[in-house]
């Protein structure tokens, strides 16, 4: 996986974990186990931090920077989509007028349900 371990020291967060996943459709994908990562233009969580969605907890397992041009269909599946193109169209629908530039970098936040 490209760039996954390039940051040994992460920069300060730009937002809080409570804002990491807010769209109802994304929350449903997480709760259904179909979304295990989210990409944002800033860093919203630290590794080990807990995100709570509708009473269920998820632990952040990895946070790293990635360029949009490095996205694969596997990455899109982490986001709950079948292909990069499906993911891209969804993001562009959320953010009208936003360019999709291969060199644009985003922060990947990978998470899993807390067991117990």
Z-matrix of the N, CA and C atoms (Angstrom, degrees):
N
C 1 1.454
C 2 1.524 1 108.07
N 3 1.288 2 117.79 1 127.42
C 4 1.451 3 121.60 2 -174.89
C 5 1.518 4 111.94 3 -71.55
N 6 1.297 5 116.07 4 139.96
C 7 1.460 6 123.78 5 171.82
C 8 1.519 7 114.91 6 65.46
N 9 1.312 8 118.07 7 3.61
C 10 1.452 9 119.40 8 -173.39
C 11 1.522 10 112.68 9 -61.03
N 12 1.324 11 117.22 10 -36.72
C 13 1.455 12 118.57 11 -173.92
C 14 1.524 13 112.62 12 -115.77
N 15 1.324 14 117.23 13 22.81
C 16 1.452 15 118.51 14 -175.53
C 17 1.524 16 112.04 15 -75.17
N 18 1.327 17 118.16 16 -22.58
C 19 1.455 18 120.84 17 -177.19
C 20 1.525 19 110.90 18 -104.02
N 21 1.319 20 116.57 19 103.51
C 22 1.449 21 117.90 20 176.66
C 23 1.523 22 109.90 21 -82.18
N 24 1.322 23 116.94 22 -33.01
C 25 1.452 24 121.55 23 174.86
C 26 1.518 25 107.41 24 -116.58
N 27 1.312 26 115.84 25 119.92
C 28 1.464 27 119.92 26 -177.52
C 29 1.523 28 110.27 27 -84.60
N 30 1.325 29 117.03 28 146.55
C 31 1.467 30 119.83 29 175.45
C 32 1.532 31 109.47 30 -70.73
N 33 1.324 32 117.45 31 168.42
C 34 1.471 33 120.05 32 178.83
C 35 1.530 34 111.39 33 -58.89
N 36 1.329 35 115.05 34 150.95
C 37 1.467 36 119.94 35 176.45
C 38 1.528 37 109.40 36 -65.79
N 39 1.332 38 115.34 37 147.79
C 40 1.459 39 120.87 38 178.43
C 41 1.532 40 111.57 39 -102.46
N 42 1.325 41 116.84 40 -8.90
C 43 1.454 42 122.43 41 -179.42
C 44 1.529 43 107.26 42 -156.51
N 45 1.325 44 116.99 43 178.67
C 46 1.463 45 120.09 44 -179.00
C 47 1.523 46 110.93 45 -101.27
N 48 1.321 47 114.93 46 158.45
C 49 1.460 48 121.14 47 -178.36
C 50 1.534 49 111.60 48 -60.75
N 51 1.319 50 117.66 49 -28.05
C 52 1.470 51 120.47 50 179.07
C 53 1.522 52 112.45 51 -62.16
N 54 1.333 53 117.62 52 -21.95
C 55 1.464 54 122.75 53 -179.49
C 56 1.531 55 112.10 54 -97.33
N 57 1.345 56 117.51 55 1.41
C 58 1.464 57 120.37 56 -175.10
C 59 1.525 58 112.07 57 -62.68
N 60 1.323 59 117.50 58 -49.04
C 61 1.468 60 121.80 59 179.19
C 62 1.523 61 107.60 60 -131.57
N 63 1.332 62 115.58 61 112.26
C 64 1.468 63 120.24 62 -175.21
C 65 1.526 64 113.81 63 -125.61
N 66 1.317 65 117.30 64 -21.16
C 67 1.467 66 119.52 65 -177.81
C 68 1.529 67 109.47 66 -72.32
N 69 1.328 68 117.86 67 130.57
C 70 1.479 69 120.16 68 -178.70
C 71 1.528 70 113.62 69 -53.50
N 72 1.330 71 118.46 70 -39.14
C 73 1.467 72 120.28 71 -179.72
C 74 1.530 73 110.77 72 -65.52
N 75 1.334 74 117.55 73 -37.44
C 76 1.458 75 120.93 74 177.66
C 77 1.524 76 111.21 75 -69.85
N 78 1.321 77 117.08 76 -39.95
C 79 1.472 78 121.10 77 177.89
C 80 1.525 79 109.63 78 -59.67
N 81 1.324 80 116.41 79 -43.51
C 82 1.476 81 119.91 80 179.19
C 83 1.531 82 111.20 81 -62.25
N 84 1.339 83 117.30 82 -40.88
C 85 1.463 84 120.66 83 178.04
C 86 1.531 85 111.23 84 -62.39
N 87 1.334 86 116.62 85 -40.88
C 88 1.469 87 120.22 86 178.40
C 89 1.518 88 109.88 87 -64.01
N 90 1.328 89 116.62 88 -48.96
C 91 1.470 90 120.89 89 -177.48
C 92 1.526 91 111.57 90 -62.56
N 93 1.341 92 116.87 91 -30.08
C 94 1.469 93 121.39 92 179.25
C 95 1.533 94 111.81 93 -83.68
N 96 1.330 95 117.29 94 -3.61
C 97 1.461 96 120.43 95 -179.90
C 98 1.515 97 114.23 96 80.75
N 99 1.337 98 117.49 97 12.26
C 100 1.465 99 121.25 98 -177.11
C 101 1.525 100 113.22 99 -96.09
N 102 1.323 101 117.32 100 -9.34
C 103 1.465 102 122.79 101 179.26
C 104 1.518 103 107.63 102 -127.18
N 105 1.335 104 116.24 103 117.82
C 106 1.461 105 121.27 104 -177.04
C 107 1.528 106 112.11 105 -120.95
N 108 1.327 107 116.64 106 6.66
C 109 1.461 108 121.27 107 177.27
C 110 1.519 109 108.65 108 -156.09
N 111 1.318 110 115.09 109 156.39
C 112 1.455 111 119.68 110 172.45
C 113 1.517 112 108.34 111 -141.34
N 114 1.312 113 115.17 112 144.17
C 115 1.456 114 122.57 113 -179.92
C 116 1.512 115 108.64 114 -110.88
N 117 1.329 116 114.94 115 131.90
C 118 1.461 117 121.25 116 -179.37
C 119 1.520 118 108.65 117 -133.31
N 120 1.337 119 115.75 118 162.32
C 121 1.467 120 118.96 119 -179.73
C 122 1.526 121 111.98 120 -79.80
N 123 1.322 122 117.24 121 -4.72
C 124 1.459 123 122.22 122 175.92
C 125 1.516 124 109.78 123 -136.15
N 126 1.328 125 114.95 124 175.90
C 127 1.460 126 120.22 125 179.05
C 128 1.521 127 108.67 126 -96.95
N 129 1.344 128 116.13 127 119.47
C 130 1.460 129 122.13 128 -172.89
C 131 1.523 130 113.32 129 -107.90
N 132 1.322 131 118.32 130 -11.33
C 133 1.464 132 119.88 131 -174.43
C 134 1.519 133 111.05 132 -151.37
N 135 1.316 134 114.26 133 155.77
C 136 1.458 135 122.17 134 173.02
C 137 1.523 136 109.09 135 -100.20
N 138 1.333 137 116.47 136 154.11
C 139 1.461 138 121.24 137 174.07
C 140 1.527 139 107.96 138 -59.99
N 141 1.327 140 116.13 139 133.12
C 142 1.460 141 121.87 140 -178.95
C 143 1.513 142 114.47 141 92.17
N 144 1.323 143 117.80 142 -12.51
C 145 1.459 144 121.86 143 179.17
C 146 1.528 145 109.39 144 -71.68
N 147 1.329 146 116.10 145 150.75
C 148 1.464 147 121.89 146 -177.68
C 149 1.525 148 109.92 147 -104.49
N 150 1.338 149 114.76 148 130.10
C 151 1.467 150 122.46 149 174.78
C 152 1.532 151 106.64 150 -107.43
N 153 1.323 152 116.56 151 129.62
C 154 1.466 153 120.99 152 178.27
C 155 1.519 154 109.82 153 -109.73
N 156 1.340 155 115.70 154 127.98
C 157 1.463 156 122.26 155 177.90
C 158 1.527 157 107.66 156 -130.10
N 159 1.318 158 116.32 157 117.10
C 160 1.464 159 122.16 158 178.32
C 161 1.526 160 112.44 159 48.69
N 162 1.332 161 116.12 160 45.07
C 163 1.457 162 121.58 161 176.22
C 164 1.516 163 115.45 162 81.09
N 165 1.319 164 117.94 163 1.08
C 166 1.464 165 120.96 164 177.62
C 167 1.532 166 108.57 165 -109.89
N 168 1.328 167 115.08 166 140.10
C 169 1.458 168 120.14 167 -177.19
C 170 1.520 169 111.95 168 -103.63
N 171 1.336 170 114.80 169 144.25
C 172 1.456 171 123.42 170 178.99
C 173 1.527 172 107.04 171 -133.91
N 174 1.333 173 115.65 172 135.45
C 175 1.459 174 120.35 173 179.67
C 176 1.527 175 109.49 174 -99.92
N 177 1.330 176 115.49 175 137.03
C 178 1.457 177 120.85 176 177.15
C 179 1.527 178 107.37 177 -76.89
N 180 1.327 179 116.23 178 120.30
C 181 1.461 180 121.21 179 -176.94
C 182 1.518 181 113.43 180 -97.69
N 183 1.322 182 117.24 181 -28.28
C 184 1.452 183 119.62 182 -177.42
C 185 1.521 184 108.96 183 -155.46
N 186 1.321 185 115.67 184 144.80
C 187 1.462 186 122.68 185 176.12
C 188 1.525 187 106.29 186 -138.42
N 189 1.333 188 116.14 187 125.51
C 190 1.463 189 119.70 188 -179.57
C 191 1.524 190 109.86 189 -156.56
N 192 1.319 191 114.77 190 162.17
C 193 1.454 192 122.43 191 179.43
C 194 1.529 193 109.62 192 -90.87
N 195 1.330 194 115.48 193 144.20
C 196 1.463 195 121.03 194 -179.28
C 197 1.526 196 108.28 195 -148.49
N 198 1.329 197 117.07 196 145.69
C 199 1.464 198 119.29 197 175.10
C 200 1.530 199 109.08 198 -89.81
N 201 1.312 200 116.23 199 149.49
C 202 1.468 201 120.73 200 179.73
C 203 1.526 202 110.67 201 -60.14
N 204 1.317 203 117.14 202 -31.59
C 205 1.456 204 121.00 203 179.80
C 206 1.524 205 113.27 204 -68.30
N 207 1.328 206 117.74 205 -16.86
C 208 1.465 207 121.76 206 179.23
C 209 1.525 208 112.89 207 -90.07
N 210 1.332 209 117.22 208 -4.83
C 211 1.472 210 119.71 209 -177.87
C 212 1.527 211 111.54 210 -64.59
N 213 1.326 212 115.36 211 138.29
C 214 1.468 213 122.36 212 175.91
C 215 1.527 214 108.66 213 -118.45
N 216 1.316 215 116.16 214 171.74
C 217 1.466 216 119.40 215 175.96
C 218 1.530 217 110.91 216 -61.43
N 219 1.340 218 117.79 217 -30.86
C 220 1.469 219 120.15 218 176.24
C 221 1.521 220 110.70 219 -62.70
N 222 1.325 221 116.70 220 -41.54
C 223 1.470 222 120.36 221 176.62
C 224 1.531 223 109.87 222 -63.21
N 225 1.319 224 116.68 223 -41.72
C 226 1.466 225 120.36 224 178.93
C 227 1.525 226 110.63 225 -61.28
N 228 1.327 227 117.70 226 -37.61
C 229 1.473 228 121.58 227 177.86
C 230 1.528 229 110.58 228 -63.60
N 231 1.349 230 117.75 229 -36.66
C 232 1.460 231 120.68 230 174.64
C 233 1.528 232 110.54 231 -57.98
N 234 1.308 233 115.73 232 -32.31
C 235 1.468 234 122.21 233 -177.87
C 236 1.531 235 112.62 234 -85.89
N 237 1.338 236 116.54 235 -5.55
C 238 1.454 237 119.91 236 179.63
C 239 1.513 238 114.52 237 95.79
N 240 1.330 239 116.93 238 14.00
C 241 1.465 240 122.12 239 -179.42
C 242 1.523 241 109.90 240 -118.20
N 243 1.315 242 117.55 241 158.92
C 244 1.467 243 121.62 242 -179.40
C 245 1.519 244 112.98 243 -79.42
N 246 1.343 245 116.40 244 -37.25
C 247 1.466 246 120.27 245 -175.03
C 248 1.525 247 110.66 246 -136.26
N 249 1.316 248 115.34 247 162.19
C 250 1.461 249 120.40 248 175.13
C 251 1.528 250 109.82 249 -59.51
N 252 1.328 251 117.16 250 -40.23
C 253 1.465 252 120.24 251 -179.44
C 254 1.531 253 110.95 252 -61.75
N 255 1.333 254 117.54 253 -41.69
C 256 1.477 255 120.63 254 176.83
C 257 1.524 256 110.46 255 -61.20
N 258 1.316 257 116.17 256 -45.04
C 259 1.467 258 121.38 257 179.18
C 260 1.530 259 110.32 258 -62.24
N 261 1.327 260 116.30 259 -46.62
C 262 1.463 261 121.84 260 179.90
C 263 1.529 262 111.02 261 -57.60
N 264 1.332 263 117.16 262 -47.68
C 265 1.466 264 120.55 263 -178.99
C 266 1.530 265 111.28 264 -62.71
N 267 1.321 266 116.79 265 -37.06
C 268 1.463 267 120.71 266 177.65
C 269 1.527 268 110.95 267 -64.59
N 270 1.327 269 116.63 268 -46.90
C 271 1.469 270 120.91 269 179.73
C 272 1.527 271 110.53 270 -61.99
N 273 1.323 272 116.80 271 -44.39
C 274 1.467 273 119.92 272 -179.29
C 275 1.529 274 111.39 273 -66.69
N 276 1.326 275 117.94 274 -28.52
C 277 1.468 276 120.79 275 175.62
C 278 1.531 277 110.49 276 -70.90
N 279 1.352 278 116.64 277 -35.47
C 280 1.478 279 120.65 278 177.85
C 281 1.522 280 111.34 279 -70.38
N 282 1.334 281 116.55 280 -32.19
C 283 1.464 282 122.41 281 -173.50
C 284 1.523 283 110.08 282 -125.37
N 285 1.344 284 117.98 283 73.37
C 286 1.470 285 120.23 284 -178.95
C 287 1.531 286 111.54 285 -55.38
N 288 1.321 287 115.17 286 135.37
C 289 1.458 288 120.69 287 178.52
C 290 1.519 289 113.91 288 86.96
N 291 1.330 290 117.44 289 -8.15
C 292 1.458 291 119.85 290 178.80
C 293 1.520 292 109.13 291 -73.07
N 294 1.332 293 116.96 292 131.63
C 295 1.470 294 117.89 293 175.62
C 296 1.525 295 109.89 294 -77.35
N 297 1.300 296 116.85 295 150.20
C 298 1.473 297 122.37 296 173.23
C 299 1.519 298 105.57 297 -106.79
N 300 1.311 299 116.28 298 96.64
C 301 1.456 300 121.42 299 -175.73
C 302 1.527 301 109.74 300 -107.08
N 303 1.333 302 118.29 301 125.15
C 304 1.466 303 120.47 302 -177.72
C 305 1.531 304 113.55 303 -53.73
N 306 1.329 305 117.56 304 -31.94
C 307 1.459 306 120.20 305 -178.48
C 308 1.531 307 113.01 306 -83.19
N 309 1.337 308 117.64 307 -10.03
C 310 1.469 309 120.71 308 179.82
C 311 1.532 310 109.38 309 -63.42
N 312 1.336 311 115.70 310 133.15
C 313 1.463 312 120.15 311 -178.61
C 314 1.524 313 110.09 312 -102.33
N 315 1.313 314 114.39 313 143.28
C 316 1.464 315 121.84 314 176.81
C 317 1.523 316 108.57 315 -128.98
N 318 1.316 317 116.23 316 165.53
C 319 1.465 318 122.00 317 175.40
C 320 1.508 319 108.82 318 -101.57
N 321 1.315 320 115.53 319 124.59
C 322 1.459 321 122.30 320 178.25
C 323 1.520 322 107.57 321 -93.85
N 324 1.336 323 115.61 322 131.00
C 325 1.464 324 122.46 323 175.93
C 326 1.513 325 106.48 324 -120.50
N 327 1.346 326 117.67 325 108.78
C 328 1.465 327 122.29 326 178.80
C 329 1.533 328 108.23 327 -97.71
N 330 1.329 329 115.86 328 140.36
C 331 1.460 330 119.42 329 -176.26
C 332 1.523 331 110.61 330 -145.48
N 333 1.335 332 115.17 331 165.73
C 334 1.453 333 121.74 332 176.70
C 335 1.528 334 107.59 333 -145.21
N 336 1.333 335 117.14 334 157.73
C 337 1.464 336 119.71 335 177.23
C 338 1.527 337 110.78 336 -62.89
N 339 1.324 338 115.77 337 145.07
C 340 1.462 339 121.22 338 172.81
C 341 1.518 340 106.46 339 -80.28
N 342 1.321 341 116.45 340 127.17
C 343 1.466 342 120.64 341 -179.67
C 344 1.528 343 109.65 342 -85.55
N 345 1.341 344 115.27 343 144.28
C 346 1.455 345 118.18 344 174.43
C 347 1.467 346 115.80 345 115.33
